[in-house]
């Protein structure tokens, strides 16, 4: 099967096509400084060939997990599995031809390198009957195939270099086509970079990287200056799968985006300097005496069938503590006087609730990144003169989930039950879970997949099914399906609560 994918336009507006069959045979190297658009280019390439070929993405920063929402990629959270399970998952990826994203963002750097090396080696060592064609995309490849030893130990370096060399040198016969992206060619091992026959070179400023990129593109030193002048999203391409002569590419648009990272400007807190100082120094000596704690990694889960792997299954965090309150100390108060918290006045709290409710009711709100919603929240509060500095991003996400589920419209004791159940649930899945709790406690039909998908901020039914599977694994719900495909959902603790309310009603 022959297929060509469109990655963008040249200066004249003509489409630049990549021959997918040729790419599988000749591999690709992408280079560009941070901010040059490498991740955007990789995303465009992956989206254009989704459904045509199996894709395996080694993702150290969690940038590509959103592919699961639109294209059905399975996201493997590396922190949730043991090394042997990672190898078993890689074998099943080849067996079932599943497109996956190996998310390494929760691991330390050396653990990321070892995990990726084990995964790549297991892909390479798959039995011959599973040698199906697959694109293997390695972002930040200079981490996994460094030109110098750096700070990693020798065993880790040998392991990762062997895995990357096998991918780029010997992977073709096993159906594996490596696509490596790096910020600096000088930091990438030469035996890995040299095996690529196709190149897409983005903006770079260091002379050594610019000269190496020009040499790969067959350009002289004077022409190499073009690489420094490239804009974000512009690349120079060359290779049998792209063009026989260097060609400029303006990368096209993409359907998915990276996870929200809060890189945009967010209004600063509006607390006065004295109050902010009190917030920073309050009980500082006590905090300094406490040992530093770190959130432990989630325990390894048993390996399961790759088709049922969760696309997003972060470990549940404890319910966030109440937002920090500013403490004021009167100038003339004795030193032993305990500092009293300054609480927001009731009108401010009501105003915050109104702003969050308006955001939750706006069209498409659940599909927007949390950081963008939080930015709008802060701006609206400022416009209305409402103090909102005490509400941080995690606190806002919980307020937003409560507003989506309509918790503020509930009456006691139902509201108390909902708040109690919500205390042990992670922010990311709180809104759909609250909808299930409210329906179970009210005796109403459970929300359908479309409503749960809207609350979850996804348009993918398979994503909702994985969400329900995740909630069940955490013991928050129980899902039963009969042979006819009908599904019933119960929430532990709610039936007992309803029975207790019935006894109270009878007694009264």
ROKESE-948536 format. One line per field, with one value per residue (C-alpha): residue number from 1; residue in one letter; x, y, z. Coordinates in nm, 3 decimals, padded with zeros to 5 digits, m for minus. Layout:
<sites>
resi: NUM  ...
resn: A  ...
x: X  ...
y: Y  ...
z: Z  ...
</sites>
This chain:
<sites>
resi: 1  2  3  4  5  6  7  8  9  10  11  12  13  14  15  16  17  18  19  20  21  22  23  24  25  26  27  28  29  30  31  32  33  34  35  36  37  38  39  40  41  42  43  44  45  46  47  48  49  50  51  52  53  54  55  56  57  58  59  60  61  62  63  64  65  66  67  68  69  70  71  72  73  74  75  76  77  78  79  80  81  82  83  84  85  86  87  88  89  90  91  92  93  94  95  96  97  98  99  100  101  102  103  104  105  106  107  108  109  110  111  112  113  114  115  116  117  118  119  120  121  122  123  124  125  126  127  128  129  130  131  132  133  134  135  136  137  138  139  140  141  142  143  144  145  146  147  148  149  150  151  152  153  154  155  156  157  158  159  160  161  162  163  164  165  166  167  168  169  170  171  172  173  174  175  176  177  178  179  180  181  182  183  184  185  186  187  188  189  190  191  192  193  194  195  196  197  198  199  200  201  202  203  204  205  206  207  208  209  210  211  212  213  214  215  216  217  218  219  220  221  222  223  224  225  226  227  228  229  230  231  232  233  234  235  236  237  238  239  240  241  242  243  244  245  246  247  248  249  250  251  252  253  254  255  256  257  258  259  260  261  262  263  264  265  266  267  268  269  270  271  272  273  274  275  276  277  278  279  280  281  282  283  284  285  286  287  288  289  290  291  292  293  294  295  296  297  298  299  300  301  302  303  304  305  306  307  308  309  310  311  312  313  314  315  316  317  318  319  320  321  322  323  324  325  326  327  328  329  330  331  332  333  334  335  336  337  338  339  340  341  342  343  344  345  346  347  348  349  350  351  352  353  354  355  356  357  358  359  360  361  362  363  364  365  366  367  368  369  370  371  372  373  374  375  376  377  378  379  380  381  382  383  384  385  386  387  388  389  390  391  392  393  394  395  396  397  398  399  400  401  402  403  404  405  406  407  408  409  410  411  412  413  414  415  416  417  418  419  420  421  422  423  424  425  426  427  428  429  430  431  432  433  434  435  436  437  438  439  440  441  442  443  444  445  446  447  448  449  450  451  452  453  454  455  456  457  458  459  460  461  462  463  464  465  466  467  468  469  470  471  472  473  474  475  476  477  478  479  480  481  482  483  484  485  486  487  488  489  490  491  492  493  494  495  496  497  498  499  500  501  502  503  504  505  506  507  508
resn: X  X  X  X  X  X  X  X  X  X  X  X  X  X  X  X  X  X  X  X  X  X  X  X  X  X  X  X  X  X  X  X  X  X  X  X  X  X  X  X  X  X  X  X  X  X  X  X  X  X  X  X  X  X  X  X  X  X  X  X  X  X  X  X  X  X  X  X  X  X  X  X  X  X  X  X  X  X  X  X  X  X  X  X  X  X  X  X  X  X  X  X  X  X  X  X  X  X  X  X  X  X  X  X  X  X  X  X  X  X  X  X  X  X  X  X  X  X  X  X  X  X  X  X  X  X  X  X  X  X  X  X  X  X  X  X  X  X  X  X  X  X  X  X  X  X  X  X  X  X  X  X  X  X  X  X  X  X  X  X  X  X  X  X  X  X  X  X  X  X  X  X  X  X  X  X  X  X  X  X  X  X  X  X  X  X  X  X  X  X  X  X  X  X  X  X  X  X  X  X  X  X  X  X  X  X  X  X  X  X  X  X  X  X  X  X  X  X  X  X  X  X  X  X  X  X  X  X  X  X  X  X  X  X  X  X  X  X  X  X  X  X  X  X  X  X  X  X  X  X  X  X  X  X  X  X  X  X  X  X  X  X  X  X  X  X  X  X  X  X  X  X  X  X  X  X  X  X  X  X  X  X  X  X  X  X  X  X  X  X  X  X  X  X  X  X  X  X  X  X  X  X  X  X  X  X  X  X  X  X  X  X  X  X  X  X  X  X  X  X  X  X  X  X  X  X  X  X  X  X  X  X  X  X  X  X  X  X  X  X  X  X  X  X  X  X  X  X  X  X  X  X  X  X  X  X  X  X  X  X  X  X  X  X  X  X  X  X  X  X  X  X  X  X  X  X  X  X  X  X  X  X  X  X  X  X  X  X  X  X  X  X  X  X  X  X  X  X  X  X  X  X  X  X  X  X  X  X  X  X  X  X  X  X  X  X  X  X  X  X  X  X  X  X  X  X  X  X  X  X  X  X  X  X  X  X  X  X  X  X  X  X  X  X  X  X  X  X  X  X  X  X  X  X  X  X  X  X  X  X  X  X  X  X  X  X  X  X  X  X  X  X  X  X  X  X  X  X  X  X  X  X  X  X  X  X  X  X  X  X  X  X  X  X  X  X  X  X  X  X  X  X  X  X  X  X  X  X
x: 00.000  00.135  00.027  00.139  00.075  00.060  00.276  00.252  00.316  00.621  00.678  00.458  00.170  00.224  00.168  00.476  00.408  00.589  00.583  00.484  00.609  00.947  00.959  00.913  01.221  01.449  01.375  01.362  01.565  01.406  01.621  01.547  01.605  01.343  01.047  01.120  00.808  00.948  00.662  00.410  00.577  00.573  00.209  00.117  00.298  00.134  m00.214  m00.183  m00.078  m00.303  m00.504  m00.257  00.025  00.085  00.244  00.458  00.553  00.823  00.705  00.929  00.718  00.363  00.307  00.141  m00.108  m00.388  m00.365  m00.580  m00.878  m00.902  m00.718  m00.762  m00.398  m00.349  m00.153  00.083  00.170  00.520  00.521  00.239  00.423  00.724  01.016  00.897  00.545  00.685  00.858  00.540  00.337  00.584  00.547  00.168  00.194  00.366  00.132  m00.191  m00.057  m00.180  m00.086  00.046  00.206  00.459  00.429  00.744  00.670  00.619  00.965  01.306  01.538  01.747  01.434  01.288  01.596  01.595  01.221  01.240  01.539  01.356  01.045  01.239  01.442  01.125  00.976  01.293  01.300  00.940  00.896  00.912  00.539  00.478  00.711  00.438  00.533  00.529  00.653  00.853  00.876  01.133  01.105  01.404  01.624  01.944  01.833  01.814  02.113  02.358  02.685  02.861  02.814  02.685  02.566  02.399  02.575  02.757  02.508  02.216  02.410  02.504  02.144  01.987  02.249  02.203  01.824  01.842  02.109  01.903  01.599  01.777  02.027  01.850  01.487  01.388  01.397  01.171  00.923  01.033  01.089  01.260  01.169  01.399  01.368  01.642  01.713  02.082  02.254  02.582  02.428  02.290  02.504  02.642  02.575  02.204  02.175  02.372  02.117  01.840  01.801  01.532  01.583  01.363  01.581  01.428  01.568  01.902  02.155  02.472  02.733  02.821  02.457  02.390  02.693  02.600  02.243  02.376  02.609  02.319  02.114  02.402  02.424  02.741  02.839  02.676  02.347  02.359  02.260  01.907  01.871  01.923  01.653  01.378  01.059  00.870  00.704  00.936  01.170  01.409  01.338  01.544  01.536  01.390  01.056  01.035  01.234  01.554  01.652  01.622  01.273  01.127  00.820  00.566  00.409  00.029  m00.227  m00.304  m00.622  m00.479  m00.259  m00.016  m00.147  m00.203  00.120  00.025  00.277  00.041  00.029  m00.189  m00.289  m00.081  m00.247  m00.402  m00.296  m00.108  00.261  00.222  m00.038  00.174  00.475  00.265  00.149  00.510  00.651  00.357  00.481  00.798  01.006  00.760  00.768  01.148  01.159  00.932  01.114  01.078  00.811  00.756  00.452  00.533  00.499  00.186  00.246  00.299  m00.023  m00.046  m00.007  m00.343  m00.447  m00.319  m00.665  m00.793  m00.497  m00.606  m00.537  m00.512  m00.495  m00.311  m00.280  m00.546  m00.420  m00.559  m00.824  m00.656  m00.640  m00.843  m00.695  m00.428  m00.557  m00.368  m00.281  m00.249  m00.071  m00.158  00.148  00.089  m00.010  00.217  00.449  00.258  m00.067  m00.178  m00.217  m00.578  m00.679  m00.832  m01.130  m01.283  m01.610  m01.929  m02.004  m01.660  m01.724  m02.064  m01.911  m01.647  m01.918  m02.114  m01.809  m01.728  m02.093  m02.095  m01.775  m01.918  m02.234  m02.044  m02.046  m01.761  m01.616  m01.525  m01.320  m01.093  m00.763  m00.788  m00.521  m00.720  m01.035  m00.841  m00.703  m01.056  m01.172  m00.902  m00.973  m01.348  m01.291  m01.071  m01.325  m01.593  m01.366  m01.376  m01.073  m00.963  m00.598  m00.680  m00.812  m00.527  m00.549  m00.623  m00.889  m01.045  m01.058  m01.259  m01.491  m01.540  m01.620  m01.875  m02.035  m02.054  m02.231  m02.470  m02.372  m02.461  m02.825  m02.857  m03.019  m02.903  m02.844  m02.775  m02.521  m02.333  m02.315  m02.182  m01.914  m01.813  m01.783  m01.586  m01.318  m01.133  m01.153  m00.893  m00.971  m00.938  m01.233  m01.434  m01.711  m01.830  m01.797  m02.015  m02.279  m02.284  m02.310  m02.595  m02.789  m02.741  m02.841  m03.143  m03.266  m03.245  m03.110  m02.735  m02.598  m02.521  m02.185  m02.237  m02.307  m02.015  m01.791  m01.897  m01.826  m01.492  m01.398  m01.371  m01.552  m01.435  m01.674  m01.377  m01.227  m01.542  m01.528  m01.170  m01.276  m01.540  m01.285  m01.046  m01.312  m01.401  m01.037  m01.010  m01.316  m01.529  m01.800  m01.914  m01.998  m02.201  m02.279  m02.518  m02.494  m02.719  m02.467  m02.676  m02.464  m02.557  m02.350  m02.367  m02.172  m02.049  m02.185  m02.482  m02.728  m02.647  m02.698  m03.039  m03.141  m03.039  m03.237  m03.539  m03.512  m03.486  m03.793  m03.993  m03.886  m03.996
y: 00.000  00.341  00.655  01.015  01.248  01.627  01.799  02.158  02.405  02.548  02.918  02.901  02.735  02.389  02.091  01.914  01.542  01.261  00.916  00.700  00.374  00.533  00.682  00.338  00.221  00.523  00.680  01.050  01.297  01.620  01.893  02.238  02.454  02.473  02.669  02.595  02.377  02.022  01.887  02.059  01.895  01.551  01.597  01.693  01.388  01.153  01.293  01.272  00.907  00.794  00.496  00.419  00.274  00.171  00.445  00.416  00.745  00.773  01.086  01.216  01.527  01.395  01.622  01.361  01.197  01.406  01.188  00.941  01.178  01.197  00.896  00.622  00.591  00.399  00.600  00.390  00.570  00.431  00.522  00.275  m00.034  m00.240  m00.295  m00.649  m00.520  m00.250  m00.521  m00.732  m00.430  m00.363  m00.722  m00.687  m00.356  m00.539  m00.837  m00.634  m00.354  m00.096  00.270  00.383  00.676  00.578  00.870  00.908  01.244  01.105  00.944  01.085  01.143  00.827  00.620  00.767  00.658  00.304  00.263  00.381  00.155  m00.151  m00.068  m00.015  m00.331  m00.535  m00.389  m00.488  m00.840  m00.925  m01.261  m01.260  m01.318  m00.979  m00.775  m00.543  m00.197  00.075  00.431  00.472  00.840  00.937  01.297  01.461  01.189  01.346  01.210  00.852  00.856  01.106  01.183  01.206  01.003  01.292  01.209  00.874  00.560  00.343  00.056  00.288  00.455  00.124  00.002  00.310  00.347  m00.017  00.027  00.344  00.201  m00.113  00.102  00.319  00.066  m00.272  m00.182  m00.162  m00.540  m00.577  m00.322  m00.044  00.298  00.539  00.907  01.091  01.456  01.649  02.004  01.979  01.756  01.795  01.621  01.327  01.017  01.022  00.653  00.718  01.038  00.893  00.617  00.860  00.931  01.198  01.529  01.815  02.091  02.376  02.696  02.669  02.934  02.756  02.737  02.372  02.259  02.487  02.351  01.987  02.054  02.222  01.928  01.683  01.898  01.933  02.312  02.522  02.752  03.057  02.877  02.751  03.100  03.019  02.780  03.065  03.274  03.011  03.105  02.888  02.605  02.638  02.352  02.261  01.910  01.664  01.291  01.019  01.034  01.416  01.572  01.509  01.874  02.084  02.230  02.480  02.360  02.562  02.296  02.279  02.294  02.013  01.883  01.808  02.009  01.955  01.934  02.278  02.394  02.738  02.919  03.211  03.514  03.473  03.772  03.800  03.772  04.098  04.058  04.356  04.321  04.285  04.012  03.826  03.846  03.705  03.422  03.336  03.350  03.206  02.913  02.899  02.756  02.468  02.390  02.394  02.141  01.896  01.642  01.697  01.467  01.354  01.205  00.836  00.687  00.477  00.107  m00.112  m00.251  m00.601  m00.608  m00.616  m00.659  m00.361  m00.299  m00.221  m00.008  00.327  00.628  00.849  00.698  00.928  00.807  00.952  01.236  01.321  01.589  01.931  02.116  02.427  02.727  02.906  03.209  03.528  03.597  03.947  04.046  04.369  04.587  04.626  04.265  04.070  03.814  03.523  03.628  03.361  03.492  03.499  03.409  03.672  03.508  03.636  03.818  03.639  03.864  03.777  03.404  03.438  03.639  03.371  03.105  03.312  03.357  02.985  02.901  03.132  02.973  02.624  02.723  02.871  02.670  02.425  02.508  02.148  02.115  02.409  02.367  02.424  02.694  02.892  02.866  02.973  03.274  03.377  03.326  03.557  03.823  03.818  03.844  04.148  04.309  04.262  04.374  04.031  03.920  03.583  03.553  03.282  03.051  02.863  02.642  02.312  02.487  02.637  02.299  02.153  02.455  02.419  02.047  02.119  02.388  02.153  01.891  02.149  02.067  02.421  02.358  02.049  02.054  01.889  01.607  01.517  01.796  01.670  01.319  01.451  01.661  01.364  01.134  01.397  01.426  01.116  01.176  01.332  01.665  01.527  01.288  01.474  01.622  01.295  01.113  01.374  01.331  00.957  01.013  01.263  01.034  00.732  00.923  01.084  00.758  00.905  00.729  00.737  00.991  00.848  00.832  01.162  01.352  01.188  01.270  01.635  01.656  01.484  01.722  01.456  01.365  01.004  00.729  00.496  00.757  00.748  00.371  00.391  00.654  00.419  00.139  00.366  00.468  00.104  00.006  00.274  00.133  00.442  00.274  m00.075  m00.140  m00.442  m00.541  m00.815  m01.029  m00.786  m00.505  m00.313  m00.139  m00.058  00.155  00.168  00.392  00.226  00.394  00.561  00.272  00.266  00.642  00.613  00.338  00.554  00.849  00.621  00.513  00.876  00.967  00.680  00.772  01.130
z: 00.000  m00.098  00.084  00.092  00.383  00.373  00.634  00.512  00.231  00.059  m00.012  m00.323  m00.139  m00.287  m00.059  00.073  00.082  00.262  00.106  00.403  00.250  00.177  00.526  00.678  00.490  00.536  00.881  00.975  01.184  01.310  01.462  01.601  01.906  02.179  02.045  01.679  01.641  01.655  01.865  01.635  01.334  01.497  01.594  01.236  01.100  01.351  01.290  00.913  00.913  01.201  01.084  00.806  01.016  01.376  01.587  01.901  02.070  02.338  02.518  02.800  02.870  02.825  02.523  02.301  02.536  02.379  02.068  02.263  02.251  01.873  01.734  01.994  02.102  02.425  02.680  02.892  03.216  03.272  03.643  03.706  03.582  03.685  03.442  03.357  03.291  03.060  02.857  02.850  02.736  02.454  02.335  02.335  02.149  01.863  01.882  01.873  01.648  01.900  01.856  02.194  02.375  02.642  02.885  03.097  03.259  03.611  03.622  03.711  03.415  03.456  03.518  03.197  03.004  03.144  03.091  02.728  02.664  02.802  02.598  02.273  02.326  02.382  02.061  01.876  02.025  01.932  01.755  01.378  01.334  01.499  01.276  01.150  01.015  01.282  01.322  01.644  01.739  02.003  02.122  02.294  02.146  02.286  02.626  02.500  02.264  02.413  02.239  02.578  02.895  03.105  03.456  03.386  03.494  03.242  03.249  03.170  02.889  02.729  02.757  02.599  02.323  02.228  02.214  02.002  01.773  01.716  01.636  01.380  01.236  01.244  01.306  00.938  00.887  01.189  01.058  01.298  01.138  01.376  01.385  01.625  01.725  01.904  02.012  01.929  01.675  01.865  02.167  01.967  01.917  01.561  01.491  01.563  01.360  01.067  01.002  00.905  00.534  00.570  00.749  00.865  01.008  01.206  01.352  01.533  01.635  01.751  01.476  01.541  01.511  01.216  01.028  01.097  00.978  00.663  00.595  00.622  00.384  00.136  00.182  00.186  00.472  00.315  00.261  00.620  00.738  00.619  00.913  01.159  00.989  00.996  01.183  01.428  01.236  00.934  00.841  00.562  00.436  00.236  00.173  m00.048  00.136  00.112  m00.172  m00.367  m00.315  00.002  00.029  00.276  00.467  00.661  00.884  00.867  01.146  01.390  01.553  01.894  02.127  02.408  02.761  02.914  03.074  03.199  02.977  02.920  03.144  03.454  03.670  03.984  04.327  04.441  04.807  04.960  05.033  05.408  05.373  05.117  05.349  05.633  05.406  05.315  05.669  05.866  06.079  05.872  06.157  06.199  05.829  05.828  06.112  05.931  05.713  05.342  05.203  04.852  04.692  04.641  04.296  04.249  04.315  04.008  03.865  03.722  03.346  03.168  02.808  02.609  02.462  02.813  02.922  03.058  02.841  03.147  03.490  03.731  04.088  04.312  04.519  04.862  04.861  04.854  05.178  05.227  05.043  05.247  05.431  05.486  05.849  05.986  06.305  06.483  06.538  06.914  06.984  07.222  07.066  07.215  07.059  06.808  06.457  06.340  05.984  05.762  05.591  05.273  05.334  05.241  04.939  04.792  04.838  04.673  04.389  04.329  04.319  04.066  03.842  03.850  03.778  03.474  03.342  03.389  03.200  02.905  02.581  02.543  02.886  02.971  02.652  02.741  02.930  03.305  03.291  03.032  03.244  03.554  03.365  03.261  03.620  03.757  03.493  03.558  03.932  03.879  03.652  03.920  04.203  04.372  04.571  04.433  04.536  04.790  04.514  04.346  04.035  04.219  04.428  04.115  03.943  04.231  04.240  03.864  03.895  04.170  03.953  03.652  03.860  04.013  04.372  04.488  04.389  04.611  04.951  05.269  05.346  04.981  04.948  05.252  05.104  04.771  04.941  05.155  04.853  04.659  04.927  04.804  04.429  04.201  04.035  03.680  03.717  03.980  03.763  03.601  03.933  04.109  03.838  03.908  04.286  04.251  04.016  04.246  04.558  04.391  04.240  03.890  03.577  03.546  03.293  02.952  02.780  02.597  02.919  03.098  02.801  02.815  03.188  03.134  02.850  02.582  02.262  02.268  02.387  02.438  02.667  02.881  02.900  03.017  03.271  03.413  03.419  03.611  03.865  03.918  03.969  04.237  04.417  04.354  04.143  04.048  03.682  03.573  03.215  03.112  02.800  02.612  02.661  02.914  03.175  03.534  03.769  04.148  04.384  04.705  05.016  04.849  04.899  05.271  05.286  05.116  05.357  05.653  05.518  05.481  05.845  05.954  05.751  05.904  06.255  06.210
</sites>
